[in-house]
Structures are given as C-alpha cells and as structure tokens.
Amino acid sequence: MNLKPSENTKIYGMENFFNEIVGLYNHKKMPNKILLSGKRGSGKSTLAYHLINYILSKGEEFKYDSDNFTINPENKSFKLLQNNSHPNFYLIDLLTEKKNIDVAQIREMITYTNMSTFNNQARFILIDNIEHLNKNSVNALLKIIEEPNDNVFFILINNNEKNILPTLKSRCLIFKINFTFEESMNICNKILNENILDNINYDLINYYNSPGEIINLINFSKEKSINLNDYDISSFISLIIKNNYYKKDKLVKSLLINFIELFFLKQYRLTDRKNSLLNFYHKFIQKIYNTERFNLDDESLFLEFKSKLL
C-alpha cells in the first residue's frame, strides 16, 4: 500500500475537513494561511493534495470527484503534482540530509511567489513538517505570509504542535486532525480491505497510533515476512533491535520508538516501581532526542534498553 501523499487517489476519514475547507474556498472565504495539525500518519498531507487538486483541476477533463473524494489517475493536475511540476504549486519539505528547513528554502519560495503566472488560477505553497523550521526560516516565512501576493495560498503541515512558534500559529486557520483508535482501525481496514486485528497480536496494539503508522507496521511485517501474531511487544522490539532493521529505514526506527513508548506505558500499569520506571523513561526519551539533534549513533542506546528492560 502506497502512503506517498501526492500519489494517494482517495482520502479516508477526512471528508468533513475536505468539505469544510472547500466550502470556504467556494464562498471566497478561505484564508490564505491554513495549518493542518495532527499526529504523523493521520493523512494531513494527503488531504492537502486533494484540496489543491480539487481547485487546480477545475475545468479539466478529469476533474476532482468531490462526491467520492477521489482523484482520477488521468487527472492532469494529479500527474503534475505527483512530479512536483505543476506551475501553480510549490512544495517545501525537510530535505533528507537536513535536520531543519533552512532559510534558503523559504527564500527560493518567495522568489517563486513574486514571479508572474501565465494563468489566473490560485497558487499553492505546501510546507510539510513545519516543526522543523528553524528560527531564521520562520522569520522569513512570517514576512511573506503577512503580505502574500494575490491568489497565493499557504497550507502548512504540522506533526508536533509543541514545536511551533505561537507567532506562526496565530496567523493561521488551524484544523486539528485526530482519530480515535476505532476510527484509525476502520480507516486501515478500508485501505487494506482486511480486518487487521486478525493479523496482529493484541499486545502490539498501540491505541495512540495513527492510520499511517499502523499501515507502516503492516507493510514492514509483509516485507520481512514477519507474522505479527507470533510476537508480543517485548519480542517484537528485540527482533527489530537484533536485526538492526531501524538502521536501514527511518519509518522502522519511528515504529521502534513508538513500540518502546508503548512498552513503557504497559509496564507502568503493571509495576509497583513506577518512579524508577518513569525516571528511566524520561532519561531514555532525552537520549533519543539528543541522538536525533546531534546526529549520534543510537545502537548503544537501543542495546541498553534491551539489556535493562527486555
């Protein structure tokens, strides 16, 4: 199952958000700054691409199907957005080799918005992972969104609300996207066309996971021929650490960290030594943060966790 937002032809669980924002646009009331906020994997970026496609594909032969919330693969704008080549679209995201979205990326976008366009359609600036904007890039962004050019709309995607400056949040119309566990399960079942709870040991179920995170787990298990019914949370974490799967794939590393947090949560409910466990948990989370921030090797960190708690 493909999870690349620009290639997803259908949205799930986002229909009400889609209708609300489209309604604002059709009544000429959509602000030029929208913030989609929620857990990673909830479908925020996919929603953004569908909103943009709805507007840009008007008048095309295969325009957006707003009754079924789907994009026809022959849709011209869909193909251009996939290749990041639509003249009315500009994407900013965290580059693979970078820790932050730097000011140079924002300045390049500003140059784009100041260019004349050959059509009268709206132009969209999609900025994903805005929690990775550094101070200089935020300041540069604030200047352009304060006084944007006509018919230019900014859609910002955020996965961690704590890391966003209030000055940026206060200038946007915010849509908070959260799913209950039941909603996430229903979305996954629709996407995969199966009852995923039949294929996962209940001990691995994390009630805080987003649909995208759950599907990443399913995809990982299929790729490695892992039967998720054969593992509880401890043995699954051990499997990932033992085989160094987290070193080869950022999504797998994210899965590992999620499962470690779930492990701590379940142990906290069982143990009488809650203070001791909490202290270890907070130290461990801080070490994870430091390895990310300073680009340190995390093998010893995960091995320490495995030796002390598993």
N, C-alpha and C positions, 0 to 999 in steps of 0.2 A: 504494500500500500504506500503510495507516494504521499509525502507530507509537505512537499515544497509548495508554499502558499501561492506562488504565481501559476502553478500548474493544476491546482485543485479546481475542478469544474462545478463543484456543488458545496454549499455551506450547510452545516448541521448545528442546530441549537442556537443559531444567530439570527433567525428570521425576524424576530421582534426588533433587534438592533438595526438590522438592514432596513426594515420598513420605516423606522423612526427617522433615520438619517436621510433616506431617500425622500421621505415626506418633507423634511426641512429643505432639501435641495429643490424639489419641485415647486415649493411655495416661496422660493427665493429667500429663505430664512436660515440657510445653512451657514454657520460661521466659517471663517477661513482658517480656523485652527481647531482641530479635533484631536483629542487624546483617547486612545483605546488602551485601557489599563486592565491587567489581569495576569494570572499565572501563565508561565510559559507553556505552550502546548494547548491553549484554550481555543485557538483559531482566530486570534485577533488580526494577524497579517492576512490570512485568507479572506476574512471579512473585508479588510481594506481593499484588496484586489478586486473583490466582487463589486464593491461600491464604485470604485474607479471605472471598472468595466461597464457597469450599468450606464454611467454618464457618458463615457467616451464612445461607446458602441451605438448610441442612438443614431438612427439614420443608416446604419449598416445593414447589409442583407441578413446577417445572422446576429441580430441584436440580443442583448441580455434577456433571458426568460425570467421575469420577476415573479411570475405565478408559481414557478417551481424552484426558484433560487438557483438556477443552473446556467452555465455558460456552454454554448455550442462550440465544440472544438474547432469549427470552421470560422468562428468569430474572428474578424480581422484584428481587432484590438487585443484580443486574448493572445494571439500569436506574437504581436509586437511587444506586449507586456511581458510575456514569457522570456523574450530575448533582451528585455530591457532596452528596446529600441523605439518605443513609442515617442513621438516628438512632444507629446503633451504630458510626459511622465518623467519624473526624476527620482531615483532611489538612492538613499543614503543608509548604509548599514555598517556594522562593525566589520572591518577587514580581518581576514583570517590571521594575519601576523601581528595584529594590533591589540592592545588592551583597552584602548579608548577610541571614540570617534573624535578625530582631531579637527582643529580649526580650518585646516586646508580643505577638508571635505565640505565644510559649510561654505567657505569662500567660493569653491567651484560651483556649488548650488546657487549661490547668489548671482554669479555670472550668468548662469542659465536663466534665472528668472528675469534678468534685465535684458535678455535677448528678445527681439521681436519674433512673433509666431506667424506662420503662414495661414493659420485658420483662426476662427473666433471661438474655438472650444476652450473650456476650462483647462487649466494646467494643474497637475497634482504633484506635490512633493511628499513622498513617503519616507519617513525617517524611522527605521526599526531599531530596537534596543537602545532607546534614548537614555536609559540609565547609565550608558557608557559614554555619554557626552562629558568631556572634561570642562573645566571652568571657562577656558577661552572659547571653546566651541559653543557653549551655552550662551555666553555673552554675545557672540556673533549672530547666533540664531535669534536671540531676543530682538536684536535690532531689525532684522528683516521681517519677522512676524508682526512687529509693532506697526509697520507701514508697508504691507505687502503690495505688490503690483496688482492691478485689476485682474480678476478672474483667476487668481492663483490660490489654491487651497493646500493647506498643510495637514497631513494625517500623521500623528505621532504614535508610535507603538511602545508600550512600557511593560516590562516584566517584573519590575521591582519598584513599587511606589515609594519606598523609603529612600531611594537614591535619586530622587528628582527634586530639583530646587523648587521651592514654593513660587518663586517669581515666574517660572515656566508653567507650572500647573495652573496658576491663577489666570493665565491668559487663554486657556483652552476650555472648550466644552468637553467635559470628561464623561466617558462611558465606561463604567466598571463592569467587567465581564467575569462572572464567577459561576461555576456549576456545582450542584450538589453531587454526591457520589452516585446517586441513582441516575441523574442526568448524564454524567460522564459515561456510565455504563451503557445507557441507551444510545448515546451518540456512537460509541465504539462498536456496539452490536450492529448498528445501521451501516456504518462504514465498512466493517469487515464481513457483514452478513453472517454472523455466527454469535452464539452466546459465549462470550469469552470466559465467563465464570466457570464454564465446564472444562476449561483448559488451563486453569491456574490454581495452584494450591492456595487455599483461602488465607494461609499465613502470609502470603506475599501481597495481599491486597492492601493498598495504601489509600485510605479514604480521602486523602488530600491531593491525589494525583489528578492531573488534567487529562482529557481525552488523548491529546498528543503524546503525553508521557506513557500512557498505557499502551498505545499503539506502537510506540518505540520499543517497549518491552516485548510485545508480541513479535515484532519484526526481528528483534535481536535473537529471540529464542528460536525462531524459524531458521534464521541464517546460520546459527551454531548448532542446529538440531538438538535443542535443549527442550526436554519435556518439563514444563513448569509445574506439573502435578507431582514431580519427583523431588521437589526441593521445598524446604521451609526457608524462612528468611535467613537464618544463620548459614545454612549450607549453600544458599544461592550467593550470598556475599562472599563466602570463601571461594566459590567457583570463579567469580569474576576476578578476585584478587590473585588467586593461584595462577590463573592463565593470563594475567596481565591484559585482559580484554579492555580495561579502562584506558590503557596507554595508546590504543590504536584507534579509539573513536571517542570524540567528545560527548556524544549522546550517551554512550555506555558509561562514561565517567559521571555524567549527570544522574543516570539511573542508579549507579552505585551510591552516590551521596544521598539520594532520596531514600534508598533502602537502609542505609546506615541510620538516617534520622528516624525512619520507621522502627528500626531495631531498638534505638534508644527509647522511643515512645512506649513500645510494648514492654521493654524491660522495666521502665519506670513504674508501670502499673503493677508489676509483679514483685519488685524488690522492696525490702524494708530499709535498704541503704540508699534512700532517694537523694540525700545531699551529696554523697560520694559520687553517685552516678551523674548527677547534674553538673558537678564540678568537672568531671572528665569530659562530659558532653560539650560544655562551653569551651574548654581548652582545645578540644578536637576541632570544633567549628572554627575557632580562631586560627588554628593551624591551617585548615583548608583555605581560609581567606588569605592567609599570608602566602601560601604556595601559589595561589592564583595571582595575587598582587605583585609578587616579586619573582614570578616565573621559576619557582623552586621545584625540585624533584619531589613527587608525592609518594613514591614507592615505600619509603621508610614509614611514612605516616599511616598508610593503609596496613602495612605489616604490623605496626604497633597496635593498631585497633584489633587486628585479627588475633594477635598473640594474647592480648589482655582480656578480650571480651568474648571471643568465639570458642 
